[in-house]
Amino acid sequence: MTSLVHAELIKLRSTRLALWLLLTALALVVLLVLVTVPAGQDTSGGLSLRDTDLLARVVGVATTAGEVVVLALGILSFTQEFRFGTATATFLVAPDRRRVLIAKALALAVAGLLFSAATITLDLVLSVLIINARGGAVVWSGELVAVLAAAVAVMALYGPIGVAIGALVRNQIAAVAGALVWLLAVEGFLVTLLPAIGRWMPGGATAGLLQEGRAATTHGALLPAWAGGLVLLGYATVIGLLASALALRKDLT
Amino acid sequence: MTIELRGLTKRFGSTVAVDDLSASIGPGSVTAFLGPNGAGKTTTLRMLLGLVAPTAGTATIDGKRYCELAEPLREVGALLEASGFHPGRTAIDHLLGLAVAARLPPDAPIRALAEVGLATDAKPKVSAFSLGMRRRLGLAAAILGEPRVLVLDEPANGLDPQGIRWLRGYLRELADNGRTVFVSSHVLAEIEQIADKVLMIASGRLVRSSGLAELRAEAGVLTGMRTPEINRLRALLEAAGYRVRGVAQDELVVDGRPEAIGELAAAHQIVLHRLFETGGLEDVFIRLTRGDGS
């Protein structure tokens, strides 16, 4: 298994895709931090510069950038194998396709951790700078540590979830577009309009884990962090099992 | 190592792609898997390699199904039509990913590239490769683990004439070293010169399995000739009992040996510009695989 994971990491490293996605994630982090830290007395986003948990909130929101990008990387790591026909060679090396699925998931977890290291570092440094510049309070709290830990966990989980989606939906445009529209648009509405349902959805559970809710319009609508984490883990497990049961039995013609 | 196909069958919905195919492909020789496009060659090879699940029957290598092989790349090398490359990846990285996954020695990729004549093309991205170079890279992937069995699906497709000549020599050498070489093709001429045995398939069914030499003997000897007096010679040959097998402009192919025909032409003072022996193998191939000849 170690050698298969190593091989998957070589595949990720040997094309430009991961690099471009990392740059995209970093750019999105910059954007999200700039938008999320309130300017002056504006509290329209539910945040104010005097909040003691402002830093933790901003870090939580900016994690969204990384999670979406890592999800896309996970999806593409599998769909590209079908798109370019490298799946044949991959399955010839490892005829038990479940091992390929697991190896890719582990490789993407590693990639997710590396992405989280880069995005969270930028996120923290930039947030502190901007909050200070706008005259807010930078508070290093236990809550910040909890959000950081949650952010790392989310980044490590979204890649493997993407891998399973990619195995199930082999068409890469459909898979990436579908996942992003669901996560960013559909779930956004659900959490706001039907929180009773939305909080149990993958994106809602993620928001719960990161505790984005307390600050946003969805105040009080989300699951507590531990429950959000468990629900998200549940989704990852279910989709992983689905992928190994359904998708990988198909004939490769 | 012997490839064994037993009652191999694949249905896609109501179409039968491969129909109760049984054959044995042994080591030390090049076995050609011949059939027109759509005859079921690729599906058969994909079943052999565990990529497509058979509807019925088994395909084994040395008694084991592909998915039961402990180290598949060290035992079987495969080149398939649909196998591709990420255009943004270099040749060496493509092979490195496979070699690491298969736990092959670290120098395996560079050795395989050298073997197929791509030693100096390790670094450029595959997007810069010609069709022939991609074919060679696919072959490099097939021989990466120095396997004892090679399964190649239409390996000559996309190769230039030099490439085809090189491929022939290369496959011959592998077979002479005791490996099992199983090569599919829809063009007889491509592998006629190197195949020892032939499996012919048409509409998913095995129509012939024999040595190439037997098939040649059965096909008989044909003689081709070129002459400015084609009509006169043709009439003479037909009167002498030869059967005309092909005519084109100033060329004529009849059954029979060139010596006798040359003498006949000389006796009637007909000038021959060319006189050559040729086999009727292509005829046999077409007759068998059309599905009305077996």
Interface residues (C-beta under 8 A of the other chain):
Chain A: S3 L4 H6 A7 E8 I10 K11 S14 T15 R16 L17 Q80 F84 G85 T86 T88 A89 T90 F91 L92 V93 A94 P95 D96 R249 D251 L252 T253
Chain B: T42 T43 R46 L49 G50 L51 V52 A53 Y66 C67 L69 P72 L73 A78 L80 A82 S83 G84 F85 H86 P87 G88 R89 T90 D93 H94 L96 G97 L98 V100 A101 A102 R103 A141
